[in-house]
């Protein structure tokens, strides 16, 4: 089952929704470009025991 999480792009201010695959582990980190302005962001995902995701984004 995939989970959705969101962040606000620091560059363009758009709210971005990403899909998180919980099978990749409770703590994930990867780089993804903003689909609006194409600026890269480091995304850090933490999954809680109840299945909710917390997403932190920082510009690369």
Backbone bond lengths (Angstrom), bond angles and torsions (degrees), N, CA, C in turn:
res aa  C-N    CA-C-N  psi(-1)  N-CA   C-N-CA  omega(-1)  CA-C   N-CA-C  phi
1 X - - - 1.448 - - 1.536 108.28 -
2 X 1.308 116.94 131.53 1.456 122.20 179.20 1.526 109.80 -93.66
3 X 1.326 115.97 150.76 1.463 123.13 -178.11 1.524 107.88 -120.23
4 X 1.314 117.16 143.40 1.461 120.58 175.69 1.521 110.33 -100.38
5 X 1.328 115.22 142.83 1.463 122.48 174.93 1.525 106.21 -140.48
6 X 1.325 116.52 162.67 1.463 118.50 -179.11 1.516 111.79 -138.06
7 X 1.340 113.84 161.07 1.462 121.75 175.11 1.517 107.82 -148.28
8 X 1.324 115.93 163.57 1.459 121.33 175.92 1.524 107.60 -105.42
9 X 1.321 116.07 125.79 1.465 121.29 -179.64 1.525 109.13 -65.39
10 X 1.340 115.97 128.49 1.465 121.16 179.06 1.520 112.33 -68.12
11 X 1.323 117.42 -23.56 1.457 121.35 -176.16 1.527 113.16 -85.54
12 X 1.342 116.75 -48.79 1.468 119.44 -174.70 1.524 114.03 -109.77
13 X 1.333 118.12 -11.67 1.455 121.40 177.09 1.519 115.60 82.39
14 X 1.321 117.31 3.74 1.468 120.69 179.57 1.528 111.00 -78.13
15 X 1.327 116.01 144.75 1.457 120.87 173.06 1.521 107.46 -83.01
16 X 1.334 115.94 125.84 1.455 122.45 -175.94 1.524 108.82 -115.15
17 X 1.320 116.71 129.44 1.460 122.38 177.25 1.525 107.90 -102.78
18 X 1.324 116.40 129.01 1.465 121.75 178.19 1.524 108.99 -120.55
19 X 1.312 115.10 154.96 1.459 121.64 176.98 1.518 108.61 -98.97
20 X 1.321 116.22 131.41 1.468 122.47 -178.02 1.528 108.19 -111.61
21 X 1.318 115.92 132.30 1.459 121.75 177.38 1.531 108.06 -98.28
22 X 1.341 117.88 107.49 1.471 120.20 -177.17 1.534 113.59 -64.25
23 X 1.326 118.22 -18.46 1.467 119.74 179.42 1.530 111.68 -69.92
24 X 1.331 117.78 -11.16 1.468 122.04 177.83 1.527 112.59 -83.17
25 X 1.327 117.81 -2.00 1.456 121.12 175.62 1.516 113.49 113.35
26 X 1.349 115.04 167.71 1.467 122.04 -176.70 1.518 112.80 -73.76
27 X 1.316 117.60 -26.39 1.455 122.31 178.98 1.522 109.72 -125.51
28 X 1.304 116.49 116.81 1.459 120.88 -177.80 1.528 109.25 -125.96
29 X 1.321 115.87 148.66 1.455 120.83 176.02 1.518 108.06 -145.19
30 X 1.323 115.66 129.00 1.454 120.41 178.82 1.521 109.92 -157.10
31 X 1.333 116.44 165.39 1.460 122.47 179.55 1.526 107.95 -103.81
32 X 1.324 115.02 133.18 1.463 120.70 178.12 1.524 108.40 -140.39
33 X 1.323 116.05 138.21 1.458 120.53 177.04 1.523 110.55 -79.00
34 X 1.315 116.46 142.68 1.456 121.30 173.79 1.529 107.39 -62.73
35 X 1.335 118.72 129.38 1.460 120.16 -179.70 1.531 113.54 -70.91
36 X 1.328 117.98 -10.71 1.464 121.51 -179.65 1.531 110.53 -94.33
37 X 1.343 117.60 -53.63 1.474 120.53 -174.69 1.534 113.58 -108.87
38 X 1.313 117.15 -4.00 1.475 124.11 176.51 1.530 114.54 68.22
39 X 1.319 119.01 13.66 1.467 120.93 176.98 1.537 109.03 -80.98
40 X 1.339 118.00 137.76 1.463 120.67 -178.53 1.536 112.54 -76.01
41 X 1.326 115.00 143.91 1.461 122.85 176.74 1.524 108.98 -132.77
42 X 1.323 115.80 142.78 1.456 121.07 171.55 1.521 106.09 -88.74
43 X 1.328 115.92 120.52 1.464 121.32 179.97 1.516 108.69 -105.37
44 X 1.336 114.99 129.55 1.469 121.70 176.84 1.525 107.40 -117.83
45 X 1.317 114.88 119.81 1.463 121.27 -176.52 1.520 108.69 -111.88
46 X 1.301 116.17 133.70 1.464 122.84 173.65 1.528 107.07 -123.45
47 X 1.326 116.19 130.24 1.459 120.89 179.04 1.524 109.68 -104.55
48 X 1.319 116.10 130.39 1.465 121.80 177.86 1.528 109.40 -85.57
49 X 1.309 115.60 164.65 1.466 121.35 -179.73 1.529 112.07 -60.79
50 X 1.334 116.61 -28.19 1.468 119.47 -179.64 1.532 112.93 -83.39
51 X 1.341 117.34 2.19 1.450 121.58 176.38 1.519 115.17 92.83
52 X 1.324 117.98 1.11 1.457 119.90 177.76 1.528 110.24 -83.66
53 X 1.321 115.63 151.91 1.461 120.94 -178.48 1.511 110.40 -113.57
54 X 1.331 115.59 138.77 1.462 122.81 172.09 1.515 106.62 -111.13
55 X 1.329 116.47 129.35 1.455 121.42 -175.80 1.514 109.60 -120.54
56 X 1.327 115.79 128.33 1.473 122.27 176.23 1.539 106.60 -117.46
57 X 1.321 115.73 134.52 1.451 121.02 -178.65 1.530 110.46 -124.64
58 X 1.339 115.37 135.51 1.465 120.40 173.12 1.524 107.82 -134.56
59 X 1.331 117.14 143.21 1.468 119.65 177.80 1.521 109.85 -62.42
60 X 1.320 116.32 146.36 1.459 120.35 179.36 1.511 110.23 -85.39
